[in-house]
Structures are given as structure tokens and as C-alpha cells.
Amino acid sequence: MTQASTTSTTQIPPLTAGEVVQIATDLQPYVGSQLQDCLQTTSEVGLALYHAGQNVWLWIDLNPHQPLIVRVPGKPPPRKKTPRPLTLFIKSRLTGRRLASVRADLSQGRVLVLTFHRSSEESPEAGPCEIEIHLFPHGQNVVARDG
């Protein structure tokens, strides 16, 4: 008699609201860091923050079932970069700005909001300069806004 082998794959469950709040708390030491770079593949977005003399990457996996964000010291492994409108917008409008705050916006779902300082030449009425990271299944997205 033979036994059928069963293989099970362990899947990471989607982030909970509490975990998104914890991520916002864990990122508080990076307030004041400068956004240096943005990379994007078909399913991932990387944001480089210059902090304490080195780049720290926030790597966002936009998997529809388990969107995830992780902090990667140094540069992440090479990926095929895809120039997309989000990357072009972030590089032209947000690169060089300093991170003003990080917060979880649970009123929209499991959303992490990175707000950046405006330059002194810009009007304060211009509106927020921010990146919203939507971390809930089938609603995963990264939205950049300047005003």
C-alpha cells in the first residue's frame, strides 16, 4: 500500500488593521528621512528613504491576496524595472522631499499614509503631498498625490 504524499504550502495571511497600525509605529523613526528613489515592477513598488547615512527601502508587494510591505536595509535584489506613470510621478514630484509623518488610515481600510514636507516655495494651500499604500486584499494599490 502506498501513501499519497500531500504537500501543503504555507501562505501568509493578509495584514490585519492592527498590523498596519504597528507598521506605521515602526516607521516613525524614519520621519525626517529623504525620499531618494522609487522602483517599480509589475507587482512591486520600492521606495528608498535616506536615513542615518544609508538608504532603507520600503518594499511593497502588491499581491492581490496578501499585499505586504517590508523594510529592506541596503538595496533589494535586482528586479526588472518597468517605467510606469506612478514611478515617473514620484520621481518628478516627491523625490528629494522629507518624510513628515507616517500614519495608518483605517477609515479607508488597511491604508498606510506617508506624508511629505512641501518646499518653502510652495503654497501651503496646495494640499497634501503623500503616498497612500493600500494593503487590503483585492484593493492593493499605491497612490501618490501632490496637491
C-alpha positions in Angstrom: 0.0 0.0 0.0 1.4 3.4 -0.9 0.7 6.7 0.8 -0.2 9.7 -1.2 2.1 12.5 -0.4 0.4 15.7 0.3 2.2 19.0 0.1 0.9 22.0 1.8 2.0 25.5 1.2 2.0 27.9 4.0 0.5 31.2 2.9 1.0 34.4 4.8 -2.4 35.8 5.8 -3.3 39.3 4.8 -2.2 42.1 7.1 -4.7 43.0 9.8 -5.6 46.5 10.8 -3.6 46.2 13.9 -0.5 45.1 11.9 -0.9 48.2 9.6 -1.0 50.4 12.8 2.1 48.6 14.0 3.9 49.2 10.7 3.1 52.9 11.0 4.5 52.9 14.5 7.6 51.0 13.4 8.3 53.6 10.6 8.1 56.6 13.0 12.0 56.7 13.3 12.2 57.4 9.6 10.2 60.7 9.9 12.6 63.3 8.6 14.2 60.9 6.1 14.5 62.0 2.5 12.8 60.1 -0.3 15.7 59.1 -2.6 14.3 56.8 -5.3 11.4 54.8 -6.5 11.4 51.5 -8.4 8.5 49.6 -9.8 7.9 46.2 -11.3 4.6 44.8 -12.5 3.7 43.7 -8.9 6.0 45.6 -6.6 7.0 49.1 -5.6 10.1 50.1 -3.8 10.7 53.4 -2.0 14.2 54.4 -0.9 14.4 56.6 2.2 17.8 58.1 3.1 18.2 57.6 6.8 21.3 57.7 9.1 23.7 57.8 6.2 22.2 55.0 4.1 19.2 54.0 2.1 16.5 52.0 3.7 14.0 50.5 1.2 10.3 50.1 1.9 9.3 47.3 -0.5 5.6 46.9 -1.3 4.4 43.6 -2.7 1.0 44.2 -4.4 -0.1 40.5 -4.4 -3.9 40.6 -4.7 -4.4 38.1 -2.0 -1.7 39.2 0.5 -0.4 42.7 -0.1 2.6 43.4 2.1 5.2 46.0 3.0 8.6 45.2 4.3 11.7 47.3 5.3 14.8 46.2 3.5 18.2 47.5 4.6 20.5 48.3 1.7 19.3 47.7 -1.9 16.8 45.0 -2.6 17.8 42.2 -5.1 17.8 43.3 -8.8 14.4 43.2 -10.4 13.2 44.0 -13.9 12.2 47.7 -13.6 9.2 48.9 -15.5 8.8 52.6 -16.1 5.2 53.3 -15.1 3.3 56.5 -14.5 3.4 56.1 -10.7 7.2 55.8 -10.7 7.6 58.8 -13.1 5.3 60.9 -10.9 7.0 60.0 -7.7 10.4 60.7 -9.2 9.4 64.0 -10.6 7.2 65.3 -7.7 8.2 63.6 -4.5 11.9 62.6 -4.7 14.0 64.8 -2.5 11.2 65.6 -0.1 11.4 64.7 3.6 9.0 62.4 5.3 6.8 64.5 7.6 4.6 61.7 9.0 3.5 58.1 8.8 0.1 57.0 9.8 -2.5 54.2 9.4 -5.8 55.4 7.9 -8.2 52.7 8.9 -11.2 54.8 7.8 -10.2 53.7 4.2 -9.4 50.2 5.2 -5.8 49.0 5.8 -4.1 52.0 4.4 -0.7 53.4 5.3 -0.2 57.1 4.5 3.3 58.6 4.1 3.1 62.5 4.1 6.0 64.6 2.8 7.0 68.2 3.6 6.4 70.8 0.9 9.2 73.1 -0.1 9.2 76.7 1.2 8.5 78.0 -2.3 5.2 76.1 -2.5 1.9 77.4 -1.3 0.6 75.8 1.9 -2.8 75.7 0.4 -1.6 73.3 -2.3 -2.9 70.3 -0.5 -1.1 67.2 0.9 1.9 65.7 -0.7 1.6 62.0 0.1 1.8 58.4 -0.8 -1.1 56.1 0.2 -0.3 52.4 0.3 -3.5 50.2 0.3 -2.7 46.9 2.0 -6.0 45.1 1.8 -6.7 42.1 -0.4 -8.1 42.8 -3.9 -7.8 46.6 -3.1 -4.0 46.7 -3.1 -2.6 49.9 -4.6 -0.1 52.7 -4.3 -1.5 56.2 -4.8 0.8 59.3 -5.0 -0.7 62.7 -4.6 0.8 66.2 -4.8 -1.9 68.7 -4.0 
